[in-house]
Amino acid sequence: MTILVTGARGNIGGRLVSLLAEGGHRVRGSARDAATLRLPEGVETAELDLTDPHGAERALRDVETMFLYPTRGDLGPLLKIAHGTGVRYVVLLSSPAAYDAGEYDQPIGLVHREAERAVEESGLPYTVLYPSWLASNTRRDWAEQIRSLGRVGVAHPEAQVNPIHLDDVAEVAAHLLTDDRHRGRMQVLTGPRSMRLRDVVTVLGDVLGRSITLDELTEEQAIEQRAPWMPEAILRTLLAVTALGVGVLAPVTNNVERITGHPAREFAEWARTHRADFE
Ligand SMILES: NC(=O)c1ccc[n+]([C@@H]2O[C@H](COP(=O)([O-])OP(=O)(O)OC[C@H]3O[C@@H](n4cnc5c(N)ncnc54)[C@H](OP(=O)(O)O)[C@@H]3O)[C@@H](O)[C@H]2O)c1
């Protein structure tokens, strides 16, 4: 029986494919353009658009369990095909945006809730993963400024987050896909500690061996300076949610340790592995 990892090019999906392959499992990784997908030796590839699943039967052949990205659009037709081809369990990546105050009724929350609804209505057994603030957000939002200026603009630097290492998310998914012990309806996954955004910048500087100047931005400055790919309405929501975390510990769970058997990895470990992205 095969495990299908959709979004096999993604940060989490790619790591998950490698972990499953290293564990000796039969894995198939899918992407919308499979021709450009580079996966470890022995891993099958398949072409699959999660919201336009014509030809999905091929990607789903012999698949017993699958990892699903919360793509914008209707996942229902794909899940119906999956039900018919004999898939028995789904792990859906979601986000606390689906339930957090300030986000659940905004665009990012709605996309994730829609994906959850499709999985629930499919009738397939499933677990929804709610990873906390991904450590890779620092690369997405700050790496360019740190590389070119040695400084970074941050709104609400006193806000607290609990950065999670992407390997921990992938490891939890690998356990769930291959072992039924922790298959609850949901798993809230976090890093090991609550940190102020200011402290996250300090850790990055320590790992890089230089101090990074943090420029505190007002929300309006953050909006003016946003990256071209970031829509203003989305950033306004994210800033409002960040503001709610000022002076408040971010919740920390022990689910990574319960499922994988080891404590959640520190943000510094992720930063050490990815330091080249900031240099
Ligand atoms: N940022 C946070 O703090 C946070 C917190 C909790 C949860 N999350 C969730 O985690 C996600 C990010 O994870 P990541 O970094 O691993 O993502 P990523 O590297 O951006 O990868 C996203 C994957 O989704 C696939 N995809 C997108 N639309 C698709 C479609 N229509 N059909 C098939 N595949 C499709 C892409 O596949 P292709 O190769 O086909 O392009 C890509 O592999 C966020 O989008 C959010 O849902 C984020």
The ligand as an ORCA input file, in Angstrom:
! r2SCAN-3c Opt
* xyz 0 1
  N       2.776     30.386      8.084
  C       2.359     29.821      9.208
  O       2.760     30.223     10.302
  C       1.411     28.654      9.167
  C       0.906     28.151     10.370
  C       0.050     27.038     10.328
  C      -0.259     26.442      9.119
  N       0.257     26.937      7.953
  C      -0.088     26.273      6.682
  O       1.109     25.788      6.099
  C       1.156     26.163      4.736
  C       2.586     26.345      4.309
  O       3.230     25.067      4.272
  P       4.539     24.888      3.375
  O       5.524     25.940      3.771
  O       4.948     23.467      3.394
  O       3.917     25.280      1.942
  P       4.653     25.580      0.572
  O       6.107     25.248      0.658
  O       4.243     26.944      0.150
  O       3.976     24.512     -0.399
  C       2.638     24.578     -0.757
  C       2.328     23.345     -1.604
  O       0.943     23.379     -1.941
  C       0.824     22.839     -3.230
  N      -0.384     23.321     -3.886
  C      -0.896     24.583     -3.870
  N      -2.026     24.614     -4.612
  C      -2.211     23.361     -5.111
  C      -3.189     22.757     -5.943
  N      -4.248     23.442     -6.438
  N      -3.051     21.442     -6.247
  C      -1.995     20.734     -5.788
  N      -1.049     21.243     -4.976
  C      -1.155     22.540     -4.649
  C       2.051     23.311     -3.977
  O       2.305     22.349     -4.967
  P       2.885     22.650     -6.450
  O       4.209     21.981     -6.498
  O       1.891     22.019     -7.354
  O       2.979     24.150     -6.602
  C       3.129     23.307     -2.889
  O       3.862     22.117     -2.904
  C       0.350     27.465      4.662
  O      -0.162     27.686      3.366
  C      -0.743     27.208      5.670
  O      -1.790     26.503      5.021
  C       1.084     28.035      7.964
*
